[in-house]
Amino acid sequence: MNSKHSKQQVDAQQLDLATRAAWLSFIGGYTQGEVAKRLAVSPVKAHRLIQLAQQQGMVKIFIEGEPARCVALEEQLASKFNLSSCLIAPSDHMNADDKEADFNEVGAGAARFFYNLLNQLPHSSCVGIGKGRSLSALAERLPKINRSDLTFASVSGSFTRKFSANRLDVVQQFVERTGGEGYFMPVPYLARDDQEHEMLMAQASVQFSLNLARNANLYAVGIGGLKTNHYLHSVGLVTDNDLEELRSAGAVCDLIGSFYDILGNLVDHPLNGHGLGINAAEMAGKRVVAVAGGLGKELALLGALRSGLVTDLVMGEATAEKLVSLMEFK
């Protein structure tokens, strides 16, 4: 191997380590000693890596620059699913099973990406907003931006039976970060039956919110997985029986109240007619940014991506690796 090629390889490895060190320090909040331990380098080396990241312009409001492994995954997924963009947030491989860490990493990456998108939106644009922990992690890390002309509208019912879960409707957080205006969907996420669905959807206030959401220029949504106890079940919106029936029908994914199988098709189940909000299919042809934090979502992601509705994806490196492996067998 010639010396020039060897130098380029060492430089790439250094930048890879520097990016990870910057993420751990500025996003993870680790001390230099902890960074050194996690990267298996000396404290002096960790300090130098963080300095290198700063010298390379990676550290601004966000951490810019992904390790080569993440870039390769991004290219593979973007090509496979015809995505406009794919951002893989580097994972802390020494703590790969830490679900909270994954939300933090994905939230930070999504905040950087979404900040740029909001800056590019035309005047008086509307942004459709979903709910969930991934979007909450994004909103918490989104820097303030002066876009008082923007409107943020919930794409699905905003209320749950548990008060603590209502904080995951993040419209208010986007309003606070931008100075824009926000509109909630003043109904639950799912109706109990066809009669309740028809009655609630007919309300004038709901129709107003629906029209806003349907005409949005951009959407930000979460992806719910049904592999383990789903979010809807944990907040009391679906029963044990509902969840078991959805799984038996092949459902692996919840996308704003619509349930899809691993092939990206809507499953045959009554709950697919009980969602209060716009249908996922009504986002077709628009820019739909899916933010998928948390672990164990590879099946849900495969179903959501195969639906063809997602145009942009932000997720964690650990989940991306599992998703790519799963694609070979499903």
C-alpha positions as CSV (number, residue, x, y, z in Angstrom):
1,M,0.0,0.0,0.0
2,N,1.5,3.4,-1.0
3,S,2.1,6.1,1.7
4,K,-0.4,8.5,0.2
5,H,-3.3,6.0,0.4
6,S,-2.2,5.0,4.0
7,K,-2.3,8.7,5.0
8,Q,-5.8,9.1,3.6
9,Q,-7.0,6.0,5.4
10,V,-5.6,7.3,8.7
11,D,-7.2,10.7,8.1
12,A,-10.6,9.1,7.5
13,Q,-10.3,7.0,10.7
14,Q,-9.3,10.1,12.7
15,L,-12.3,12.1,11.4
16,D,-14.5,9.1,12.2
17,L,-13.3,9.1,15.8
18,A,-13.4,12.8,16.0
19,T,-17.1,12.9,15.0
20,R,-17.9,10.2,17.6
21,A,-16.0,12.1,20.3
22,A,-17.8,15.3,19.4
23,W,-21.2,13.6,19.6
24,L,-20.4,12.0,23.0
25,S,-19.1,15.3,24.4
26,F,-21.5,17.8,23.1
27,I,-24.7,15.7,22.6
28,G,-24.2,12.9,25.1
29,G,-22.8,15.3,27.8
30,Y,-19.9,12.9,28.7
31,T,-16.7,14.2,30.3
32,Q,-13.5,13.8,28.3
33,G,-12.5,10.9,30.6
34,E,-15.8,9.1,29.8
35,V,-15.3,9.9,26.1
36,A,-11.9,8.3,26.3
37,K,-13.2,5.2,28.0
38,R,-16.0,4.7,25.5
39,L,-13.7,5.2,22.5
40,A,-10.9,3.1,24.1
41,V,-8.4,5.9,23.8
42,S,-6.4,7.9,26.3
43,P,-7.8,11.1,27.8
44,V,-5.2,13.1,25.9
45,K,-6.3,11.5,22.7
46,A,-10.0,12.2,23.5
47,H,-9.1,15.9,24.0
48,R,-7.3,16.0,20.7
49,L,-10.2,14.4,18.9
50,I,-12.7,16.9,20.2
51,Q,-10.3,19.7,19.2
52,L,-10.0,18.2,15.8
53,A,-13.8,18.1,15.4
54,Q,-13.9,21.8,16.3
55,Q,-11.0,22.7,14.0
56,Q,-12.8,20.9,11.1
57,G,-15.9,23.0,11.7
58,M,-18.0,20.1,12.8
59,V,-19.1,21.7,16.0
60,K,-21.6,24.6,15.6
61,I,-25.1,24.6,17.0
62,F,-25.1,20.9,16.0
63,I,-22.5,18.3,15.4
64,E,-21.9,18.1,11.7
65,G,-20.3,15.1,9.9
66,E,-21.1,11.4,10.2
67,P,-18.7,8.5,10.4
68,A,-18.1,6.7,7.1
69,R,-20.2,3.7,8.4
70,C,-23.3,6.0,8.7
71,V,-22.8,7.5,5.3
72,A,-22.6,4.1,3.7
73,L,-25.9,3.1,5.4
74,E,-27.5,6.4,4.3
75,E,-26.6,5.8,0.7
76,Q,-27.9,2.2,0.8
77,L,-31.3,3.1,2.3
78,A,-31.8,6.2,0.2
79,S,-31.2,4.2,-3.0
80,K,-33.3,1.2,-1.9
81,F,-36.4,3.3,-0.9
82,N,-35.9,6.2,-3.3
83,L,-35.6,8.7,-0.4
84,S,-34.8,12.4,-0.9
85,S,-32.5,12.1,2.1
86,C,-31.5,9.8,4.8
87,L,-29.6,10.8,8.0
88,I,-28.2,8.2,10.3
89,A,-27.2,9.5,13.7
90,P,-24.0,7.8,15.0
91,S,-24.6,5.4,17.8
92,D,-22.6,4.9,21.0
93,H,-21.5,1.3,20.3
94,M,-20.3,0.9,23.9
95,N,-23.9,1.5,25.1
96,A,-25.8,0.0,22.2
97,D,-28.8,-1.1,24.2
98,D,-29.5,2.3,25.8
99,K,-32.9,3.4,24.4
100,E,-32.7,6.8,25.9
101,A,-29.3,7.5,24.3
102,D,-30.7,6.5,20.9
103,F,-33.6,9.1,21.3
104,N,-31.0,11.7,22.2
105,E,-28.8,11.0,19.3
106,V,-31.6,10.8,16.7
107,G,-33.3,13.9,18.2
108,A,-30.1,15.9,17.8
109,G,-29.6,14.8,14.2
110,A,-33.2,15.4,13.3
111,A,-33.1,18.9,14.9
112,R,-30.1,19.8,12.6
113,F,-31.9,18.5,9.6
114,F,-35.3,20.0,10.4
115,Y,-33.8,23.4,11.2
116,N,-32.4,23.6,7.7
117,L,-35.7,22.5,6.2
118,L,-37.7,25.2,8.1
119,N,-35.2,27.8,6.9
120,Q,-35.9,26.8,3.3
121,L,-39.7,26.9,3.5
122,P,-41.6,29.5,1.6
123,H,-43.3,32.3,3.4
124,S,-46.6,31.4,5.2
125,S,-46.0,27.6,4.9
126,C,-47.8,25.0,7.0
127,V,-46.0,22.1,8.6
128,G,-48.0,19.0,9.6
129,I,-46.7,17.5,12.8
130,G,-47.2,14.0,14.2
131,K,-46.5,12.9,17.8
132,G,-44.3,10.6,19.8
133,R,-41.0,10.5,21.7
134,S,-38.9,10.9,18.5
135,L,-40.5,14.1,17.5
136,S,-40.4,15.3,21.1
137,A,-36.6,14.7,21.1
138,L,-36.3,16.7,17.9
139,A,-38.4,19.6,19.2
140,E,-36.4,19.8,22.5
141,R,-33.2,20.2,20.5
142,L,-34.4,22.5,17.8
143,P,-32.7,26.0,18.1
144,K,-34.8,29.1,18.0
145,I,-35.5,30.4,14.5
146,N,-37.5,33.5,13.6
147,R,-40.3,32.1,11.4
148,S,-43.4,33.7,12.8
149,D,-45.0,33.2,9.4
150,L,-45.1,29.4,9.8
151,T,-48.1,27.4,10.9
152,F,-47.8,24.0,12.7
153,A,-50.8,21.7,12.6
154,S,-51.4,18.3,14.2
155,V,-52.0,15.6,11.6
156,S,-53.8,13.4,14.1
157,G,-55.9,13.5,17.2
158,S,-54.1,15.3,20.0
159,F,-55.6,13.9,23.1
160,T,-55.0,10.7,25.0
161,R,-56.6,9.3,28.2
162,K,-53.4,9.8,30.1
163,F,-52.4,13.4,30.7
164,S,-48.7,12.6,30.9
165,A,-48.8,11.3,27.3
166,N,-50.3,14.5,25.8
167,R,-46.9,16.1,26.1
168,L,-45.9,14.0,23.1
169,D,-48.0,16.1,20.9
170,V,-45.2,18.6,20.1
171,V,-47.0,21.4,18.2
172,Q,-46.6,23.7,21.1
173,Q,-42.8,23.1,21.2
174,F,-42.4,24.0,17.5
175,V,-44.4,27.1,18.1
176,E,-42.1,28.1,21.0
177,R,-39.0,27.5,18.9
178,T,-40.2,29.5,15.8
179,G,-42.7,32.1,17.0
180,G,-45.2,30.6,14.6
181,E,-48.8,29.6,15.1
182,G,-50.0,26.2,16.1
183,Y,-53.2,24.2,15.8
184,F,-54.1,21.0,17.7
185,M,-56.5,18.4,16.5
186,P,-59.1,18.6,19.3
187,V,-60.0,14.8,19.4
188,P,-58.4,11.6,20.5
189,Y,-55.9,9.7,18.4
190,L,-58.4,6.9,17.6
191,A,-62.2,6.6,17.8
192,R,-63.7,3.7,19.7
193,D,-66.0,2.7,16.8
194,D,-67.4,3.8,13.5
195,Q,-70.2,5.9,15.0
196,E,-67.8,7.9,17.2
197,H,-65.4,8.3,14.3
198,E,-68.2,9.8,12.1
199,M,-69.4,12.1,14.8
200,L,-66.0,13.5,15.8
201,M,-64.8,13.9,12.2
202,A,-67.9,16.0,11.4
203,Q,-67.1,18.7,14.0
204,A,-66.3,22.1,12.5
205,S,-63.2,22.5,14.6
206,V,-61.9,19.2,13.5
207,Q,-62.6,19.9,9.8
208,F,-60.7,23.2,10.2
209,S,-57.6,21.3,11.6
210,L,-57.9,18.6,9.0
211,N,-57.9,21.1,6.1
212,L,-54.8,22.8,7.6
213,A,-53.0,19.4,7.9
214,R,-54.0,18.3,4.4
215,N,-52.6,21.4,2.8
216,A,-49.3,21.3,4.7
217,N,-46.1,21.9,2.7
218,L,-44.0,19.6,4.9
219,Y,-44.7,16.8,7.4
220,A,-42.7,15.5,10.4
221,V,-44.0,12.1,11.7
222,G,-42.9,9.4,14.0
223,I,-43.1,5.7,13.3
224,G,-44.7,3.4,15.9
225,G,-43.6,-0.2,16.2
226,L,-45.9,-3.1,17.2
227,K,-43.2,-5.6,17.9
228,T,-43.4,-4.9,21.6
229,N,-46.0,-3.1,23.7
230,H,-46.9,-0.2,21.4
231,Y,-47.2,3.4,22.6
232,L,-51.0,3.4,21.9
233,H,-51.4,0.5,24.2
234,S,-49.3,2.1,27.0
235,V,-51.5,5.2,27.0
236,G,-54.7,3.2,26.9
237,L,-55.8,3.9,23.4
238,V,-55.9,0.3,22.3
239,T,-56.7,-2.8,24.4
240,D,-54.6,-6.0,24.8
241,N,-57.0,-7.6,22.4
242,D,-56.7,-4.8,19.8
243,L,-52.9,-5.1,19.9
244,E,-53.0,-8.9,19.5
245,E,-55.5,-8.6,16.6
246,L,-53.3,-6.1,14.8
247,R,-50.3,-8.3,15.1
248,S,-52.3,-11.3,13.9
249,A,-53.4,-9.3,10.9
250,G,-49.7,-8.7,10.1
251,A,-49.4,-5.1,11.4
252,V,-45.9,-4.0,12.2
253,C,-46.2,-0.2,11.9
254,D,-48.3,2.6,13.0
255,L,-48.0,5.7,10.8
256,I,-50.3,8.5,12.1
257,G,-53.1,6.1,13.0
258,S,-52.8,3.8,10.0
259,F,-51.5,0.3,10.4
260,Y,-49.2,-1.3,7.8
261,D,-47.7,-4.8,7.3
262,I,-44.1,-5.5,6.5
263,L,-44.8,-5.1,2.8
264,G,-46.1,-1.6,3.2
265,N,-49.8,-2.5,2.8
266,L,-52.7,-1.4,5.1
267,V,-53.8,-4.4,7.2
268,D,-57.4,-5.5,7.2
269,H,-58.5,-4.4,10.7
270,P,-61.3,-2.1,11.9
271,L,-58.8,0.2,13.6
272,N,-57.6,1.3,10.2
273,G,-60.9,3.1,9.8
274,H,-60.9,4.7,13.3
275,G,-57.9,7.1,13.1
276,L,-58.9,10.7,13.8
277,G,-56.9,12.9,11.6
278,I,-55.7,12.8,8.0
279,N,-55.0,9.5,6.4
280,A,-51.4,8.6,5.9
281,A,-52.2,8.3,2.2
282,E,-53.2,11.9,2.1
283,M,-49.5,12.8,2.6
284,A,-48.7,11.1,-0.7
285,G,-46.7,13.4,-3.0
286,K,-45.6,15.7,-0.2
287,R,-42.3,15.8,1.7
288,V,-42.7,13.5,4.7
289,V,-39.8,13.4,7.2
290,A,-40.0,10.3,9.4
291,V,-38.0,10.5,12.7
292,A,-37.4,7.1,14.2
293,G,-35.7,7.1,17.6
294,G,-35.6,4.2,20.0
295,L,-34.6,0.6,19.5
296,G,-36.5,-2.4,18.1
297,K,-38.2,-0.5,15.3
298,E,-36.6,-2.2,12.3
299,L,-39.8,-4.1,11.3
300,A,-41.9,-1.0,11.6
301,L,-39.4,1.0,9.6
302,L,-39.4,-1.6,6.8
303,G,-43.2,-1.5,6.6
304,A,-43.3,2.3,6.6
305,L,-40.6,2.7,4.0
306,R,-42.2,0.1,1.7
307,S,-45.5,2.0,1.9
308,G,-43.8,4.6,-0.3
309,L,-45.1,7.5,1.9
310,V,-41.8,8.4,3.6
311,T,-39.5,10.8,1.6
312,D,-36.9,11.6,4.2
313,L,-35.7,9.5,7.1
314,V,-33.7,10.2,10.3
315,M,-32.8,7.2,12.5
316,G,-30.0,5.8,14.7
317,E,-27.0,3.8,13.4
318,A,-27.8,0.7,15.5
319,T,-31.3,0.4,14.1
320,A,-30.1,1.2,10.6
321,E,-27.7,-1.7,10.7
322,K,-30.5,-4.1,11.8
323,L,-32.9,-2.7,9.2
324,V,-30.3,-3.3,6.4
325,S,-29.8,-6.9,7.6
326,L,-33.5,-7.5,7.8
327,M,-34.0,-6.3,4.2
328,E,-32.1,-9.3,3.0
329,F,-34.6,-11.8,4.5
330,K,-38.0,-10.0,4.4
